[in-house]
Amino acid sequence: MSIEFDKALETGNDLIDTQHRELIARVNKLTADGVVGKEKNVAVQTLDFLMDYTDFHFNAEENLQEEHAYPLLDAHKKQHAVFVKAVDDLREMLEEEEGPTEAFVEAVRKNVVDWLLRHIQIWDKQVAEYIKEA
């Protein structure tokens, strides 16, 4: 279930692409550490590790959009908030269980992996294109 950073995920903006590589590495760590049978504390630490970088990345991306007066900044922030809530929900799910469950693994796939791929390919590429044209 890991993500490979390839041409399809490149936005053409060096800052965004560099940060996406790191974000994807952390998501891949979550998919490796969040499998059924892994210890709860390992999955929780990996979720926290992901959120630390996610906060940094989302702030940098939003600041970049602000600097360039990106017209869809508020909508983009809402997209980021959806991701943060999904990760918070995953953390709650882990807290209620002994460790990662099948439901947790499926939620990671849907709410982290799939979401991130869609977000990069649609939202972040639009930002990079806007900045490039500005």
C-alpha positions as CSV (number, residue, x, y, z in Angstrom):
1,M,0.0,0.0,0.0
2,S,3.0,2.3,-0.2
3,I,3.2,5.3,-2.4
4,E,6.0,5.8,-4.9
5,F,6.8,9.4,-5.7
6,D,6.9,9.5,-9.5
7,K,6.2,11.9,-12.4
8,A,2.4,11.7,-11.8
9,L,3.0,13.3,-8.3
10,E,5.4,16.0,-9.4
11,T,3.9,19.5,-9.3
12,G,6.8,21.3,-10.9
13,N,7.4,23.4,-7.7
14,D,10.6,22.4,-6.1
15,L,9.5,23.3,-2.5
16,I,6.2,21.4,-2.8
17,D,7.8,18.4,-4.5
18,T,10.6,18.1,-1.9
19,Q,8.2,18.3,1.0
20,H,5.8,15.8,-0.7
21,R,8.7,13.3,-0.9
22,E,9.2,13.6,2.8
23,L,5.4,13.5,3.5
24,I,5.1,10.3,1.4
25,A,8.0,8.7,3.2
26,R,6.2,9.3,6.4
27,V,2.9,8.0,5.0
28,N,4.8,4.9,3.8
29,K,6.2,4.4,7.3
30,L,2.6,4.6,8.6
31,T,1.4,1.9,6.2
32,A,4.3,-0.3,7.3
33,D,3.9,0.3,11.0
34,G,0.1,0.4,11.0
35,V,-0.6,-3.2,9.9
36,V,-2.7,-5.6,11.8
37,G,-0.5,-7.3,14.5
38,K,1.8,-4.4,15.1
39,E,2.1,-2.9,18.5
40,K,-0.3,0.0,19.3
41,N,2.5,2.3,20.6
42,V,4.4,1.8,17.3
43,A,1.4,2.9,15.2
44,V,0.7,5.8,17.5
45,Q,4.3,7.1,17.4
46,T,4.2,6.8,13.6
47,L,0.9,8.7,13.4
48,D,2.5,11.5,15.5
49,F,5.6,11.4,13.3
50,L,3.3,11.9,10.3
51,M,1.4,14.7,11.9
52,D,4.5,16.6,12.9
53,Y,5.6,16.8,9.3
54,T,2.1,17.3,8.0
55,D,1.7,20.4,10.1
56,F,5.0,21.8,8.9
57,H,4.2,21.0,5.2
58,F,0.6,22.4,5.3
59,N,1.8,25.6,6.9
60,A,4.6,26.0,4.3
61,E,2.2,25.3,1.5
62,E,-0.5,27.7,2.8
63,N,2.2,30.4,3.3
64,L,3.3,29.9,-0.3
65,Q,-0.2,30.3,-1.5
66,E,-0.7,33.4,0.6
67,E,2.5,35.0,-0.8
68,H,1.2,34.5,-4.3
69,A,-2.4,35.6,-3.5
70,Y,-3.7,32.2,-4.6
71,P,-7.5,32.6,-5.0
72,L,-8.4,29.1,-3.7
73,L,-6.4,29.4,-0.5
74,D,-9.5,29.0,1.8
75,A,-10.7,26.0,-0.1
76,H,-7.2,24.5,0.1
77,K,-7.1,25.1,3.8
78,K,-10.4,23.2,4.2
79,Q,-8.9,20.3,2.3
80,H,-5.9,20.3,4.7
81,A,-8.3,20.4,7.7
82,V,-10.1,17.3,6.3
83,F,-6.8,15.4,6.3
84,V,-5.9,16.6,9.9
85,K,-9.3,15.4,11.1
86,A,-8.9,12.0,9.4
87,V,-5.5,11.5,11.1
88,D,-7.0,12.6,14.5
89,D,-9.8,10.1,13.9
90,L,-7.2,7.4,13.2
91,R,-5.4,8.2,16.5
92,E,-8.7,7.9,18.3
93,M,-9.4,4.6,16.6
94,L,-6.0,3.3,17.8
95,E,-6.6,4.5,21.3
96,E,-9.8,2.5,21.5
97,E,-8.1,-0.8,20.3
98,E,-5.2,-2.9,21.4
99,G,-3.4,-2.1,18.1
100,P,-4.1,-1.6,14.4
101,T,-7.2,-3.5,13.2
102,E,-8.4,-4.3,9.7
103,A,-10.7,-1.2,10.0
104,F,-7.7,0.9,10.9
105,V,-5.7,-0.3,7.9
106,E,-8.6,0.4,5.6
107,A,-9.1,3.9,7.1
108,V,-5.4,4.6,6.5
109,R,-5.7,3.5,2.9
110,K,-8.8,5.6,2.3
111,N,-8.2,8.6,4.4
112,V,-4.4,9.0,4.2
113,V,-3.0,7.2,1.1
114,D,-5.9,7.8,-1.3
115,W,-6.6,11.3,0.0
116,L,-3.0,12.3,-0.3
117,L,-2.7,11.0,-3.9
118,R,-5.9,12.9,-5.0
119,H,-4.9,16.0,-3.1
120,I,-1.4,16.2,-4.8
121,Q,-2.7,15.4,-8.3
122,I,-5.6,17.9,-8.2
123,W,-5.1,20.6,-5.5
124,D,-1.4,20.9,-5.3
125,K,-0.8,20.7,-9.0
126,Q,-3.3,23.6,-9.4
127,V,-1.3,25.7,-6.9
128,A,2.0,25.0,-8.6
129,E,0.6,25.9,-12.0
130,Y,-0.9,29.1,-10.6
131,I,2.5,30.1,-9.1
132,K,4.3,29.2,-12.2
133,E,2.0,31.4,-14.3
134,A,1.9,34.3,-11.9
